[in-house]
Amino acid sequence: MASRPAFALSLALALHAVMPSASHAAFSYTVTDLGTLGGTDSSASGVNDYGQVVGSYQSLSGGPQYGFLYAGGVRYDLNTLVDLSDSNFSHLSDATAISSNGYIVGIGTTTGGSTHAFLLTPIPPSS
């Protein structure tokens, strides 16, 4: 698996190859600061067709990372959106991708202290 810097470089090179030069750009963008949920740093890893973004943030300088979801202009700590007591996880540290159906994958710490991949499956609202 490629490291994040290597992936970012590959993506930048691919975009450079297919996008016109800045002086002839066909696209225009706005930038949204996704914040840090009161922490010091944050990083976005994935976005779906609905503009929902996932990633991680650091609560304190040098402290642990937490996975987040940004949806509808609001940031959520993934650890507050799921009951981890019903799982083998004690902490969800990074969300790396989100599907258009809202499925989120990432990395977390198990109750035994190991690092495992996780899948969050959306639960439809009860009627």
Secondary structure by P-SEA (a helix, b strand, c coil): cccaaaaaaaaaaaaaaccccccccccccccccccccccccccccccccccccccccccccccbbbbbbbcccccccccccccccccccccccccccccccbbbbbbbbcccbbbbbbbbbbbcccc
